[in-house]
Amino acid sequence: MSVANPRREFIAAVGTGVVGLTVGGCLDTDTADHDLPALVLTWQRDPTTTMTIDWHVDSSGAFVDDPDTLEYRADDAESDWRELSSSSHSFDQYDRRIHRVELTGLEPGTTYEFQVESGSAYRFRTMPVRLDDPLTFAAGGDTDASDWDRIASELLAYDPEFLVIGGDFAYADGGTSHDSLERWHRWLETANQELIDEDGRVVPIVSAIGNHETRNGYYHEATRQLADTDEWREWYAPYFYNVFAFPGHPGYGVLDFGEYLSMPVLDSNHTNTIDGTQTEWLEDVLEERSETTHVIPAYHVPAWPSHREIELDLDQRSQFHWCPLFERADVRFALESHDHTFKRTHPLLEGERDEDGIVYVGDGCMGRPPREADADRWYIDEASGTYNCHIVTIDETKAHVETIRADGGTLDEVSRDVV
């Protein structure tokens, strides 16, 4: 399928991105040798005025003294440095301490620079309040610990504002063995190498939980064992709840980017059941955001799979409980993972093909070896066993998804008008 690519028109019209990155030269921006074992940025609240920064330290790294302060300022050479002390935590499976600072009261649409004590300089961007220009982010899933650098290194060329990962990060199954620890070490090292651009800008990660974040490693085994307590969830999926500040407990949440984008991030039966409390929460979230221009949910197990059989219990449950809520909220795209393929469905509405329906894109092959896709299913428009990542660009009237291969070339693209 070949369609016009509005992202290229966006870039031709406005330059290289939505929010300009200013390199002020105020700090040493040589970040080729990052001096932190791991650095993870995300949001817990408003992406236009906050940023949560985690850094990991251990006694074998450059920072033997366990630094606990962060300095930051607007990247304009005239702003004063501000210093904040971190909170910190550790957990049994991990050999490092995680320091966390949430910056608040930031200016929207602004580049900031920061450093941990006297370490290397890094940068981040806050999101704009309004969608005056197109905004681009990346999305994928099933990254694996050793192979996901193949696409992570390519997505930076699109200058994404953030990266949505729909579960199954390091394939560590709850982190209960030395091999699991090493998988997370490699995964975080890849993030340090591939999600920080040549000017030191760190791409924030928006994370959804997958089955391989849990001790059982497979969702069916957990169905009758889920307990609704913070302590149990951290025992059952320790890395997910400790490494990623968002969504935090109870394992699902929503990020609102002004009134132009809302991202409900869901738990497809890994530490929370699909039905019940989570679906009730989702219904309220979607009703409260009825005026939001773009609502794009993300979760791990697909409602419309491309490799596994659709008769599986979780597919049917999400179809029954979540898809009608998406349809009522005029969702145009939903982001799915888990099957290790590329997939794009026809627009679907009430279980049938309908041009007014939702396109489900996936299916989580951003590093995990591809599986065979069943492109002949009635609901699938395009599918293949191909490594992939989705580049999503939104403006006030439409959303466009360009799916790229591991070599950066275009695999597929499609646009949807906002209803």
C-alpha positions in Angstrom: 0.0 0.0 0.0 1.4 3.4 -0.9 0.0 6.7 0.3 1.3 10.2 0.6 3.4 10.8 3.6 2.2 13.9 5.5 5.2 13.7 7.8 7.5 14.6 5.0 5.2 17.5 4.1 5.3 18.5 7.8 9.1 18.5 7.8 9.4 20.3 4.5 7.1 23.0 6.0 8.4 23.4 9.5 12.0 22.2 9.4 13.4 19.4 11.4 10.8 19.0 14.2 8.1 20.3 16.4 10.2 21.9 19.1 13.6 23.2 18.0 16.6 21.8 19.9 19.0 24.5 20.8 22.6 23.5 21.4 23.9 26.3 23.6 27.4 24.9 24.2 27.0 25.7 27.9 28.2 22.2 29.0 30.4 19.6 27.6 28.0 17.9 25.2 30.3 15.0 24.3 28.1 12.1 25.4 29.9 9.4 23.5 31.0 7.8 26.8 28.0 8.0 29.1 29.1 7.9 32.7 25.9 6.4 34.1 25.1 2.7 34.0 21.5 3.6 33.1 19.5 6.8 32.5 15.7 6.6 32.0 13.4 9.6 31.4 9.6 9.5 31.4 6.6 11.4 32.7 4.4 10.7 35.7 2.2 13.7 35.2 1.9 16.6 32.7 4.4 16.2 29.9 4.3 19.9 29.1 5.6 21.0 32.5 7.3 18.0 34.1 10.0 15.4 33.5 11.0 12.4 35.6 14.7 11.5 35.5 16.1 8.2 36.8 19.7 7.4 37.0 21.2 4.1 38.1 24.5 3.8 40.0 26.7 1.0 41.3 30.2 0.7 42.9 31.8 -0.5 39.7 31.0 2.6 37.6 32.5 6.1 37.3 30.3 7.3 40.2 31.6 5.3 43.2 30.1 7.9 45.6 26.5 7.3 44.6 25.6 10.8 43.5 22.2 12.0 44.7 21.8 15.5 43.2 20.8 16.8 39.8 21.3 20.2 38.2 19.1 21.5 35.4 18.3 24.7 33.6 16.7 25.9 30.4 19.1 25.5 27.5 19.6 29.2 26.8 23.0 30.0 28.4 21.4 32.7 30.6 19.2 30.6 32.9 20.4 29.9 36.4 21.2 26.3 37.4 18.8 24.7 39.9 19.8 21.8 42.1 17.5 19.0 43.4 18.2 16.1 45.6 16.9 12.7 44.5 14.9 10.0 46.2 16.4 6.6 45.8 15.4 3.0 46.0 16.7 -0.5 45.3 15.1 -4.0 45.1 16.4 -7.5 45.7 16.9 -8.6 42.1 18.9 -5.6 41.0 22.6 -4.8 41.8 22.2 -1.0 41.4 20.5 1.8 43.2 17.9 3.9 41.3 17.8 7.7 41.9 14.7 9.6 40.9 13.9 13.3 40.5 10.7 14.7 39.1 11.2 18.2 37.7 8.0 20.3 37.9 7.0 23.8 36.9 8.9 23.6 33.6 8.1 25.8 30.6 6.2 24.0 27.8 7.9 23.4 24.5 11.3 24.1 25.9 14.7 22.3 25.8 16.4 21.8 29.1 19.9 20.6 30.0 20.8 18.6 33.0 23.7 16.8 34.7 24.1 14.4 37.6 26.5 16.2 39.8 29.6 16.8 37.6 28.8 14.1 35.1 28.1 14.4 31.4 25.6 16.9 30.0 22.2 15.7 28.7 19.1 17.3 27.4 15.3 16.8 27.2 12.3 18.6 25.7 9.0 19.4 27.3 5.9 18.9 25.2 4.0 21.9 23.7 0.7 22.9 25.2 -1.0 23.2 21.8 -0.6 21.2 18.6 0.4 24.2 16.5 2.9 22.1 14.6 2.9 18.3 13.9 4.3 16.1 16.7 6.1 12.8 16.1 6.7 9.9 18.5 7.8 6.3 18.0 6.1 3.1 19.2 6.9 -0.6 19.3 7.2 -3.6 21.6 8.9 -6.9 22.4 12.4 -5.4 22.3 14.5 -8.2 23.9 17.7 -7.5 25.7 20.2 -8.1 22.9 18.6 -7.3 19.5 16.5 -4.2 19.9 19.4 -1.8 19.1 18.8 -2.7 15.4 15.7 -0.5 15.3 16.4 1.8 18.3 19.4 3.2 16.3 17.2 4.0 13.3 14.3 5.7 15.1 16.4 8.7 16.2 16.5 9.8 12.6 12.8 10.7 13.0 13.5 12.9 16.0 10.7 11.4 18.1 9.5 13.3 21.1 9.2 10.0 23.0 9.1 6.2 22.5 6.1 4.0 23.5 7.2 0.4 24.3 4.3 -1.9 24.6 5.8 -4.5 27.0 8.3 -7.4 26.9 11.4 -5.3 27.4 14.3 -7.6 28.4 12.6 -11.0 28.4 13.8 -11.5 31.9 10.6 -13.1 33.3 10.5 -11.2 36.6 14.3 -11.0 37.1 14.8 -13.9 39.4 18.0 -15.3 38.0 21.5 -14.0 37.1 20.7 -14.3 33.4 17.7 -12.0 34.0 19.9 -9.4 35.6 22.3 -9.5 32.7 19.4 -9.1 30.3 18.3 -5.9 32.0 21.9 -4.6 32.1 22.1 -5.1 28.3 18.6 -3.6 27.7 19.5 -0.4 29.7 22.9 -0.2 28.1 21.2 -0.2 24.7 18.9 2.6 25.8 21.9 4.6 26.9 23.6 4.0 23.5 20.7 4.3 21.1 18.1 6.7 22.7 20.5 9.6 23.3 21.2 11.6 20.3 24.5 13.3 19.3 23.5 16.5 21.1 22.7 14.6 24.3 18.9 14.7 24.1 17.4 11.7 25.9 14.3 10.2 24.3 11.7 9.6 27.1 10.1 6.1 27.4 6.4 5.5 27.9 6.1 1.9 29.1 3.3 -0.7 29.2 3.7 -4.0 31.0 4.0 -7.3 29.1 3.9 -11.0 30.1 7.7 -11.3 30.2 7.9 -8.6 32.9 6.3 -11.2 35.3 7.7 -14.1 37.2 5.6 -16.6 35.3 6.6 -15.1 32.0 3.3 -16.0 30.4 0.0 -14.4 30.9 -2.3 -17.5 31.2 -0.5 -18.8 34.3 -1.2 -15.6 36.1 -4.9 -15.3 35.5 -6.1 -16.8 38.7 -3.2 -15.4 40.9 -3.5 -11.7 40.5 -3.5 -9.8 43.8 -4.5 -6.1 44.1 -1.7 -4.9 46.3 1.5 -2.8 45.6 3.6 -5.3 47.4 2.4 -8.3 45.3 2.8 -6.4 42.0 6.4 -5.4 42.9 7.2 -9.0 43.8 5.5 -10.4 40.7 7.0 -7.8 38.2 9.9 -6.2 40.1 11.8 -4.6 37.2 8.8 -3.1 35.6 7.5 -1.4 38.8 11.0 -0.3 39.9 12.7 0.7 36.7 9.9 2.7 35.1 8.2 5.6 37.0 5.2 5.5 34.7 2.6 4.1 34.9 3.6 2.9 38.4 0.9 1.3 40.5 -1.6 -0.2 39.8 0.1 -0.9 36.5 -1.9 1.2 34.1 -2.4 5.0 33.7 -2.9 7.8 31.3 -0.7 10.7 30.0 -2.4 13.9 28.7 -0.5 16.1 26.3 -2.5 19.3 26.5 -5.9 18.7 24.8 -4.4 17.2 21.7 -3.2 13.8 22.8 -4.2 11.3 25.5 -2.4 8.0 25.9 -4.1 5.3 28.0 -1.5 2.7 28.9 -3.1 -0.6 29.8 -2.2 -3.9 31.5 -3.5 -6.8 29.4 -3.9 -9.3 32.3 -0.3 -9.4 33.5 -0.7 -7.8 37.0 -4.3 -6.6 36.6 -7.3 -8.3 35.0 -8.6 -6.8 31.8 -12.2 -6.7 33.1 -13.4 -5.3 36.4 -11.6 -2.3 38.0 -9.3 -1.6 35.0 -12.1 -1.5 32.5 -14.2 0.7 34.8 -11.2 3.1 35.1 -10.7 3.1 31.3 -14.4 4.0 30.7 -14.1 7.0 33.0 -10.8 8.1 31.5 -12.2 8.0 27.9 -15.4 9.8 28.9 -13.4 12.6 30.6 -11.3 13.0 27.4 -14.1 13.3 24.9 -12.8 16.6 23.7 -9.2 15.4 23.2 -8.2 15.5 19.5 -6.2 12.2 19.6 -6.7 9.3 21.9 -4.2 6.5 21.3 -4.2 3.5 23.7 -1.2 1.2 24.1 -1.1 -2.3 25.6 0.7 -5.6 25.1 -1.6 -8.5 24.1 -3.4 -7.7 20.9 -7.2 -7.7 20.6 -6.6 -8.6 17.0 -3.6 -10.9 16.7 -1.6 -11.6 13.6 0.2 -14.8 14.7 -1.6 -16.4 17.6 -5.1 -17.7 17.2 -7.8 -15.2 17.9 -9.7 -17.7 20.1 -7.3 -17.1 22.9 -9.0 -15.9 26.0 -7.3 -12.5 26.4 -7.9 -11.5 22.8 -11.6 -12.1 23.3 -11.7 -10.3 26.6 -10.1 -7.2 25.4 -12.3 -7.2 22.3 -15.4 -7.5 24.6 -14.3 -5.1 27.3 -11.9 -2.5 25.7 -12.7 -2.3 22.0 -16.3 -0.9 22.5 -14.9 1.8 24.8 -12.3 2.7 22.2 -15.0 2.9 19.5 -17.2 5.1 21.7 -14.3 7.4 22.2 -13.6 7.7 18.4 -10.1 6.2 18.7 -8.4 6.1 15.3 -5.4 4.0 16.1 -4.5 1.5 18.9 -1.0 0.2 19.6 -0.6 -3.5 20.2 2.4 -5.9 20.6 3.1 -9.5 21.7 3.0 -11.5 18.5 6.4 -10.6 17.1 5.2 -9.5 13.7 4.2 -6.4 11.7 0.4 -5.9 11.6 -2.1 -3.3 10.5 -5.8 -4.2 10.5 -8.5 -2.8 8.4 -10.6 -0.2 10.2 -12.8 -2.2 12.6 -16.1 -1.3 14.2 -18.3 -3.6 16.3 -16.3 -6.7 15.2 -16.6 -5.9 11.4 -14.6 -4.1 8.8 -15.9 -0.5 8.7 -14.1 2.7 7.3 -15.3 4.6 10.4 -13.6 2.1 12.7 -10.2 1.7 14.5 -6.9 0.6 12.9 -4.9 -1.6 15.2 -1.2 -1.6 14.5 1.4 -3.9 16.0 2.5 -6.5 16.8 5.6 -6.1 18.8 8.7 -7.0 16.7 11.2 -4.3 17.8 14.0 -6.7 18.5 12.5 -10.1 19.2 12.9 -12.5 16.3 9.9 -12.3 13.9 7.2 -15.0 13.7 5.1 -15.8 10.7 2.2 -13.5 10.2 -1.2 -14.7 9.0 -2.1 -11.9 6.5 -5.2 -13.8 5.2 -7.3 -13.1 8.3 -10.4 -11.1 7.5 -9.5 -8.2 9.7 -5.9 -7.8 8.6 -5.0 -5.4 5.9 -1.2 -5.8 6.0 1.0 -8.2 7.9 4.4 -9.8 7.7 7.1 -11.4 9.8 9.4 -8.3 9.9 11.3 -6.3 12.5 9.5 -3.0 12.8 8.8 0.2 14.7 6.0 2.7 14.2 6.6 6.4 13.6 3.4 8.2 14.6 2.8 11.8 13.5 -0.2 13.8 14.6 -1.6 17.2 13.7 -5.0 18.9 14.3 -6.8 17.0 11.6 -5.1 13.5 11.2 -2.8 10.9 12.5 -0.2 9.2 10.3 1.7 5.9 11.0 4.8 5.1 9.1 6.2 1.7 10.0 9.9 1.3 9.5 12.1 -1.8 9.1 15.3 -2.5 11.0 17.3 -0.8 8.3 15.2 2.3 8.5 13.3 1.9 5.3 9.6 2.3 5.1 7.6 -1.0 5.5 4.1 0.5 5.5 2.2 3.7 6.1 -1.4 4.9 6.6 -3.3 8.0 7.6 -6.5 8.5 9.5 -8.6 11.7 9.7 -9.7 12.8 13.2 -13.4 12.3 13.6 
